Amino acid sequence: MGMPMAANGQTGGRAFHEALERHGLQLTREETRVLQVNVGLACGLSCRHCHLEAGPHRDEVMDLETMEAVIDCARRFRFESIDLTGGAPELVPDLERLVRALAPLTGRLMVRTNLVALDGARGAALCELYRELGVALVASLPATNASQTEAQRGEGVWGRSIEVLKKLNALGYGMPESPLMLDLVSNPSGAFLPPPQQQAEQKFRSDLFRRHGISFHSLYTFANVPLGRFRSFLERSGNLEAYLAKLSDGFNPCSVPGLMCRSQLSVDWRGRLYDCDFHLAQGVWHGGGETHISALAELPPPGTAIPTADHCFACTVGAGFT
């Protein structure tokens, strides 16, 4: 049976905490190794699963002053990995400055892309910059066919995505034995859970190579998080309660040790700190109160408790958000 629902249709952080307790688990921090940087909500797409409600109408982007604060933080605390996300990072005017400054300060600089933002002249220039600096790319692609992809992302997205993937392969990204990493991420197009990750990766690899000659390194399948635009869709379609029950029923205790929130700090376009991008969407501050990255004197020590909410169940389904 699923977790009990509150009157507003949400399971709540307490329900997730109780799920942890039943398995003798706690959600606490380990060593902080990753800095995730959300550079803004501007995006050329309005994907129906977006937990941040990013889109063409959003103008929140990181300014140069905040970028300098992020760069300074990366100098003070050597992170194993720095993860740039959005929105569409490519739409941020000074992204090149941020990428060039961060690349030598971490072992792995990663940029998450919706692919279509890499189309056009600026996108081509960014791809060359990424190749020059060895930036890893994580590209969102919902499915291996046009109908499912465009149902989630909009008309015309499929063809543009495939063309960008081909251009990335031509640059060396995603090719066998290439150090230029290209991973794909797939989210379901509706109110259901993703297939097993290994099964989905085999299908993506076979379909994309056979039909389009496209290669990539790994595929990650994640459940849609019941926040933002996706939560609105669940409410309108009458699927919210059933979907939340699916998430709680699918709770996988084995996913908890590797959850991303245990080893990362997340910072938004205004420089404010969170434990993950989903807490960012909900305004759940890291440490219980608003803190700017420039004021970070030390990294949170291992054992620090991480706040929970109903959306945390989405991170513990299947392989989990790792």
PyMOL commands that set and color helices and strands:
alter all, ss='L'
color gray80, all
select helices_A, chain A and resi 12-22+64-76+89-91+95-105+116-118+120-133+146-153+157-170+197-212+228-237+240-249+253-258+260-262+277-282+286-288+293-295+310-316
alter helices_A, ss='H'
color red, helices_A
select strands_A, chain A and resi 34-38+81-85+108-113+136-140+182-186+219-221+264-267+273-274
alter strands_A, ss='S'
color yellow, strands_A
deselect
rebuild
show_as cartoon
